[in-house]
Amino acid sequence: MLEDDFGREVSGVRVSLTDRCNFDCVYCHNEGLGDTRGPMEAQDDELTADTIVAFLEVAAEFGVDSVKFTGGEPMLREDLEEIVRRAPDEMEVSMTTNGTFLPGRAPDLVDAGLERVNVSQDALDSEAFAELTQSGAYDRVLEGVEAALDAGLAPVKLNMVVFEPTAGYVPKMVDHVAENPGLQLQLIEYMPELAGHPEWAIDIDRVHDWLEDRADKVEHREMHDRKRYWMHSSDAAGERSGATTSLAASDGGIRTAPVNNRNSGMVEIVDPVGNENFCANCHRVRLTHDGYLKGCLNRNDDLRDIGTTKESMRAAFRETVDTRVPYYGEYMVETEDGEWEINEEYIDTDGDRAPYEYSE
């Protein structure tokens, strides 16, 4: 297993199969590439199944034992089942999807070797969901979650981006996973550096505090220095007394929701913004839909073309791991006034940056 200069072994890869998507989520940063989504039809620059599988075989040579397929929307690839089936046997295969194509395809994906799935779901309200995703597919997403559960993919992890437009829906979503066996919740900190609109960001520590007050048990997960919150497994005292709990908004206001817990559920927060511990525990590299390997989600100045041969893929993989650095705490350093700025050590003063750079 390859290790970078900061002692971080690369044990996983995240592979974007397409930048096409049938949603247009207001917070989307398209795997850090910016809003590059084009027509819904397959484009010539998308990696073929053969190239993707060859890359995974090379990654497996270096000890990588997990792959997560992403997009855009990965299920727009008609050959997704083939790609999953041909992934190296030693790799755990998972996928992040909006869920709309899971009905009818989930059983075949499981048969092909899919082991886990994350479904993006930012609200339990059809109108709010439509506003956030620019789609009318709310019911279809719910059907997709059920299809994944029926196909044996439990636990299904729901992904919810936490920012100003969604903060008020967090309590209801937490209740939802606590009351439905087979569901877990991943609350993802909004990343204004990638998606813009810094005014939408909220203080993620307040979400941590709110969950800690409510949870039966809190676990520390070494990977990314995350915490897991296990929700109440029986009627909460707050429910019996009619109490309420609150979640702070970024503008200082308070949103209040009734405490309502019946069964157990797990909630985890992904909080990378300004988090040196998060970046110090990163063990993934990413492959873009058009064949560029990158060592960090946040950066597009370190892209390397994987080429078309296993030899070129090995070289790109080695170079990417060799030069990857923690984003916060190394590439971005904190100033005395608490701001983050790029470390000049990683700026190419000759202007010869990556072989290719996306526009935001």
C-alpha positions in Angstrom: 0.0 0.0 0.0 1.4 3.4 -1.0 2.0 6.0 1.6 2.4 9.8 1.1 5.0 11.9 2.9 2.5 12.6 5.7 2.2 8.9 6.6 -1.2 8.5 5.0 -1.7 5.2 3.3 -4.0 5.2 0.3 -6.5 2.5 0.8 -9.4 3.7 -1.2 -10.3 5.3 -4.5 -13.3 7.4 -5.5 -14.2 7.1 -9.2 -16.5 9.5 -10.9 -18.2 7.6 -13.7 -19.9 10.7 -15.3 -20.4 14.3 -14.7 -24.0 14.0 -16.1 -26.8 14.3 -13.6 -30.6 14.3 -13.7 -30.6 16.7 -10.7 -29.3 20.2 -10.4 -28.7 20.5 -6.7 -28.1 24.1 -5.6 -25.0 23.1 -3.5 -23.4 20.7 -6.0 -19.7 21.1 -6.6 -19.5 17.9 -8.8 -16.7 16.1 -6.9 -14.8 19.4 -6.5 -14.7 20.1 -10.2 -17.3 22.9 -10.3 -20.4 22.9 -12.3 -19.1 21.2 -15.4 -22.2 19.1 -16.2 -23.2 19.1 -19.8 -25.8 17.3 -21.9 -27.5 14.2 -20.5 -26.3 12.0 -23.3 -23.0 10.2 -22.8 -20.0 12.3 -23.8 -16.9 11.1 -25.7 -14.6 12.1 -22.8 -16.2 9.6 -20.3 -13.9 6.8 -19.4 -14.8 3.4 -20.9 -15.6 0.5 -18.7 -12.4 -1.2 -19.8 -10.3 1.8 -18.8 -12.1 2.1 -15.4 -11.5 -1.6 -14.7 -7.9 -1.4 -15.7 -7.4 1.5 -13.3 -9.0 -0.4 -10.5 -6.8 -3.4 -11.2 -3.7 -1.1 -11.0 -5.1 0.4 -7.7 -5.5 -3.1 -6.3 -1.8 -3.8 -7.1 -1.0 -1.0 -4.7 -3.2 -2.5 -1.9 -6.3 -0.4 -2.4 -9.2 -2.4 -1.0 -12.2 -0.1 -1.6 -13.8 1.8 -4.4 -16.7 4.2 -4.3 -18.5 5.1 -7.6 -19.8 8.6 -7.9 -20.9 11.1 -10.5 -22.7 13.3 -11.4 -25.2 10.5 -11.2 -23.3 7.2 -11.7 -26.5 5.3 -12.5 -26.8 7.2 -15.8 -24.1 4.8 -16.9 -25.8 2.0 -18.7 -22.8 -0.2 -18.1 -22.7 0.4 -14.4 -23.5 -3.2 -13.6 -20.7 -4.4 -15.8 -18.2 -2.1 -14.1 -19.2 -3.2 -10.7 -19.1 -6.9 -11.7 -15.6 -6.5 -13.2 -14.1 -4.6 -10.2 -11.3 -6.6 -8.5 -12.6 -9.2 -6.1 -10.6 -7.9 -3.2 -12.2 -4.4 -3.4 -15.3 -3.4 -1.4 -17.6 -1.7 -3.9 -19.9 1.1 -2.9 -21.8 3.9 -4.6 -23.2 7.4 -4.0 -26.4 8.1 -6.0 -29.5 10.2 -5.9 -31.5 7.0 -5.8 -33.9 7.7 -8.7 -32.7 4.7 -10.8 -32.4 2.2 -8.0 -35.9 0.8 -8.5 -35.5 -2.0 -10.9 -31.7 -2.0 -10.9 -30.8 -2.5 -7.3 -31.1 -6.3 -7.4 -28.8 -6.5 -10.4 -26.3 -4.2 -8.8 -26.2 -6.4 -5.7 -25.8 -9.5 -7.9 -22.9 -7.8 -9.6 -21.1 -7.1 -6.3 -22.3 -3.8 -5.0 -22.0 -3.9 -1.2 -23.0 -0.4 0.1 -24.9 2.6 -1.1 -25.3 6.2 -0.1 -28.4 8.0 -1.3 -28.6 11.8 -1.4 -31.7 13.0 0.4 -31.6 16.6 1.8 -35.2 16.9 3.1 -38.3 14.9 4.1 -40.6 17.4 2.3 -41.4 17.2 -1.4 -41.5 21.0 -2.0 -38.2 21.6 -0.1 -36.6 18.7 -1.9 -37.7 20.1 -5.3 -36.3 23.5 -4.5 -32.9 22.0 -3.4 -32.5 19.6 -6.2 -34.3 21.4 -9.0 -36.2 18.1 -9.6 -39.6 16.6 -8.9 -38.2 13.2 -8.1 -38.9 13.1 -4.3 -41.1 10.1 -4.4 -38.8 8.3 -6.7 -35.9 8.8 -4.3 -38.0 7.3 -1.5 -38.7 4.3 -3.7 -35.0 4.0 -4.5 -34.1 3.8 -0.8 -36.7 1.1 -0.3 -35.4 -0.8 -3.4 -31.9 -0.7 -1.9 -33.1 -2.1 1.4 -35.2 -4.8 -0.3 -32.1 -5.8 -2.4 -30.1 -6.3 0.8 -28.0 -3.1 0.9 -28.8 -2.3 4.5 -27.7 -0.1 6.1 -28.5 2.5 3.5 -26.8 5.7 4.4 -28.6 8.9 3.6 -26.4 11.9 2.6 -27.7 15.3 3.7 -25.7 18.5 3.1 -26.1 20.8 6.1 -26.3 24.4 5.2 -28.6 27.4 5.6 -31.4 26.0 3.3 -31.4 22.6 5.0 -30.6 23.2 8.6 -34.3 23.3 9.6 -34.8 19.8 8.3 -32.0 18.1 10.3 -34.2 17.2 13.4 -36.8 15.5 11.2 -34.2 13.6 9.2 -32.5 12.4 12.4 -35.9 11.2 13.6 -36.4 9.5 10.3 -33.3 7.3 10.6 -33.9 6.7 14.3 -37.4 5.3 13.5 -36.5 3.3 10.4 -34.3 0.2 10.8 -31.8 -0.1 8.0 -31.2 3.6 7.6 -28.2 5.7 8.7 -27.6 9.4 8.2 -24.5 11.2 7.1 -24.6 15.0 7.6 -22.1 16.6 5.3 -20.7 20.1 6.1 -21.3 22.6 3.3 -18.1 23.5 1.5 -18.3 27.2 0.3 -14.8 27.0 -1.1 -16.1 24.6 -3.8 -19.8 25.6 -4.1 -19.7 29.3 -3.4 -22.4 31.2 -1.3 -20.4 31.4 1.9 -23.4 33.0 3.5 -25.1 29.5 3.4 -22.5 27.9 5.7 -23.5 27.2 9.3 -21.5 26.5 12.4 -21.1 22.7 12.2 -20.0 22.5 15.9 -23.5 23.5 16.9 -24.8 20.5 15.1 -22.3 18.3 16.9 -23.4 19.7 20.2 -27.1 19.2 19.4 -26.5 15.6 18.5 -24.3 14.9 21.5 -27.1 16.2 23.8 -29.6 13.9 22.2 -27.6 10.7 21.5 -27.6 7.6 23.7 -24.0 6.9 22.7 -21.2 8.7 21.0 -18.4 6.9 19.2 -15.2 8.2 17.8 -14.2 6.9 14.4 -10.5 7.2 13.6 -11.1 7.5 9.9 -11.3 11.3 9.3 -11.5 11.8 13.1 -15.3 11.5 12.9 -17.9 11.1 15.6 -20.9 8.8 15.3 -24.0 9.5 17.3 -26.4 6.6 18.2 -29.9 7.9 18.7 -32.3 6.8 21.4 -33.5 3.3 21.2 -36.7 3.9 23.3 -39.2 6.7 23.9 -37.2 9.8 25.0 -38.0 11.7 28.1 -38.4 14.7 26.0 -41.2 13.1 24.0 -43.0 12.1 27.1 -42.8 15.6 28.5 -43.5 17.4 25.2 -40.1 19.1 25.3 -38.4 20.6 22.3 -34.8 20.8 21.2 -33.2 23.5 19.0 -30.6 23.8 16.2 -28.9 27.0 15.7 -28.9 28.7 12.2 -26.0 30.6 10.8 -27.7 33.9 11.3 -27.9 33.3 15.0 -31.5 32.3 15.0 -32.9 29.2 16.5 -35.0 26.5 14.8 -37.0 24.4 17.2 -38.3 20.9 16.7 -40.0 18.3 19.0 -37.8 15.6 20.4 -39.2 12.3 19.0 -37.2 9.1 19.3 -38.5 5.6 19.1 -35.8 3.3 17.7 -32.1 3.3 17.2 -30.2 5.0 14.4 -26.7 6.2 13.6 -25.8 9.7 12.6 -22.4 10.8 11.4 -21.0 14.2 10.5 -18.5 14.8 7.7 -16.9 18.1 8.6 -13.8 18.8 6.5 -14.0 22.6 6.4 -10.9 24.0 8.3 -10.4 20.6 9.9 -6.8 19.6 10.0 -7.6 16.3 11.7 -10.0 15.4 8.9 -7.4 16.0 6.2 -4.7 14.2 8.2 -6.9 11.0 8.1 -7.7 11.1 4.4 -6.9 7.8 2.7 -8.5 8.3 -0.7 -7.5 9.5 -4.2 -10.0 10.5 -6.8 -10.4 9.7 -10.5 -12.4 12.2 -12.6 -14.9 11.0 -15.2 -12.5 12.0 -18.0 -9.4 10.3 -16.7 -7.5 12.6 -14.4 -6.3 11.5 -11.0 -6.3 14.0 -8.1 -5.0 13.7 -4.6 -7.6 16.0 -3.0 -11.2 16.7 -3.6 -10.6 20.5 -3.0 -7.8 20.8 -5.5 -7.8 20.9 -9.3 -4.1 22.1 -9.6 -2.7 18.6 -9.1 -4.5 16.6 -11.9 -2.7 13.8 -13.6 -3.8 12.1 -16.8 -3.9 8.3 -16.2 -3.5 7.6 -19.9 -4.7 4.4 -21.5 -2.1 1.8 -20.4 -1.5 0.2 -17.1 2.0 1.5 -17.2 0.8 5.1 -17.4 -1.8 4.4 -14.7 0.8 3.1 -12.4 3.0 6.2 -12.9 0.0 8.6 -12.4 -1.0 6.7 -9.2 2.5 6.8 -7.8 3.0 10.5 -8.6 -0.4 11.4 -7.1 0.3 9.6 -3.9 3.8 10.9 -3.7 2.8 14.6 -4.0 -0.5 14.6 -2.1 -0.7 16.7 1.0 -3.4 17.4 3.6 -5.5 20.3 2.3 -6.1 22.0 5.7 -3.0 22.4 7.8 -0.6 22.0 4.8 -1.9 23.2 1.4 -4.1 25.7 3.3 -2.5 27.2 6.4 -4.2 29.3 9.1 -3.2 32.9 9.5 -2.9 34.7 12.8 -6.4 36.2 12.3 -7.9 32.7 11.8 -8.2 32.9 8.0 -7.0 30.2 5.6 -4.6 30.9 2.8 -2.7 28.8 0.3 0.8 27.7 1.3 3.1 29.2 -1.2 5.3 26.1 -1.1 2.6 24.4 -3.2 2.1 27.2 -5.7 4.0 26.8 -9.0 5.5 30.2 -9.5 6.5 29.3 -13.1 2.8 29.0 -14.0 3.2 25.4 -15.1 0.5 24.0 -13.0 -1.5 20.8 -13.7 -1.7 19.4 -17.2 -5.4 20.4 -17.1 -7.5 22.6 -14.9 -11.3 22.9 -14.5 -13.1 26.2 -14.4 -15.3 26.8 -11.4 
